[in-house]
Amino acid sequence: MSRNSLFVTEGRVKKAYSRALVQASRKEVTKKIMSRQAEIFSKSTALKKLIGNRLGWVDIVSRMKRQVPRIEQFGQQVFKDRLCHVVLMGMGGSSLCPELFKLAFRKHPRLKTFDVIDSTDPVTVKALVRKIDPRKTLFIVSSKSGSTIETRSHMVFFIDYLERAGVKQIGKHFVAITDKGSALEKMGKQYRFRKIFLNPADIGGRYSALSYFGLVPGFFAGVDLQKLLESAGIMEKAIRERTGEINPALVLGTLMATAAKNGVDKLTFVASKKAAPLVPWIEQLIGESTGKKGKGIIPIEAEQSGTLASYGQDRLFVSLRLSSERSDPNRSLFDKLIKRGYPVVRIEMESLHEIGAQFLLWEAATAVAGYHLHINPFDEPNVSESKANTAAILKAYQESGQFDNMAPTAQFKHLALVGHSGRRYTRNEMNDLKKVLKKFFSGLKQPEYLSLLGYFKEDNATEKEFAQVRSLIQSKKKVATLRGYGPRFLHSIGQLYKGGPPNGRFVVFVKQKYEHLDIPGQFFDFGQLISAQAIGDARALAERNLPMLVVAIDGSPSRGLKEFNSLVQSVLK
């Protein structure tokens, strides 16, 4: 069924979907969302006020079109001042959209490098330091509140780095994107930042891609901002004016929610090489927006395409590609999925700049899904838990002078089990990591899923190992698999892990020893910060008694993952 560039096959949820679509059409759900009528989400006066202050994204396109010349003028002045490296520091929506632009468009032709930093791993920070020239670098500090511990740590580190490099007028090397009255605005004025972009305050982080949070770094990534907003404007018009089965956001949001309510909650993305950078941004939007009150849509990103036999009945598939890509290697797979009754969505973009339209489509569709699931898609009630745990761990370290390390038990080569929850293990099992894994994986089946979480630098080697173990588990256990890197996922799908359906099993990988790298003005360094973040989130998962293992890797993360993979292979054979 065609929806312009959106093609939907409802599959086994067709009847439930059709009923829900009729009901949502009668209630004029998309019309009310796009006109900021928060009452469709709640009758509570207080909650309606909070939701109303998160709906600024519905008309952001027209507002930001007027700001494009200002952004471009700012960027051209940066180039005139011979700054040729740009670094974006942020978390969640503030970093995932710029990362998407970097992967899709690479960089502005007048730049040597454009990078995004959202990791507290010392190796990652040091690698960035080696890549840039401090005298020729512009740092974009992107934070709605200005109090995010990762972004604030990056900012003070690079301010100190420039000072030690003898850079004069340090403020000329920094620009802030934040809300009016935030701590970041105050600090930007204190250091005389080159520019402070004050974003509309009525937009939440994951809905901010078409605001300053996306457009300013987007310019430096080489995005044609006018084309991006033009495509978003066309989508906005379709969402506002179309009704029923020809409204793309209503169709997509209703299908996602209806499928989830009927046990088909694994939203599995199969993207072409050029479209793939969009998926992590969608993952955050859907995971953080819907994963609460024990409900949620579980986005599956970067999972290798399997055979029909490797997929459970809990899958809804999304194909993302550019129409200009001649071959579609997944066409045959999707034809088979449709014949088997799987719900399927196919989306084709004419060009990469149609990512602007995709931003608005998925934002509106996620809001529609929130309506059907009877949740507030604009809050993130469980994100603060891991933050509070991290703060408590760091405070305990400050008071005692000792860092809260978890004691190793079962070991194998360069791996050691340092924590677990959700399963009881005998003393004999706790001395043998293979036995622990055997019990951990026993009984794993749909609707469960497995998530692998690494608190270390993301690179090609770690991605290769994650992909191999995910493929193995998918083929042997027929369950969906995810992977993520901390602390990035804490500001993304981490909300769903703690607040969504309690069907996840987790393996958290930490480094046995992190490198030392000072954070100026703090009593802890980057290595201690990422350790505290890993332990803090593990505690949040353990408090829910979710099946979890915390595995420490001695030395190279990719080598440790390879050893883990060999263990899993022996356990699941």
Helices and strands as residue ranges (DSSP letters): E 2-3, E 6-9, G 11-13, H 14-26, H 29-34, G 38-40, H 45-52, G 56-59, H 60-65, H 68-80, E 85-89, H 93-105, E 113-117, H 122-131, G 134-136, E 137-142, H 149-164, G 170-173, E 174-179, H 183-190, E 195-199, G 205-207, H 212-220, H 225-241, G 244-246, H 248-261, E 266-271, G 276-278, H 279-290, E 298-300, G 308-310, E 315-322, H 331-339, E 344-349, G 352-354, H 355-373, H 383-400, E 411-412, E 415-421, G 429-431, H 433-441, E 449-454, H 460-477, E 480-485, G 488-491, H 494-499, E 504-511, H 526-543, E 548-553, H 557-572
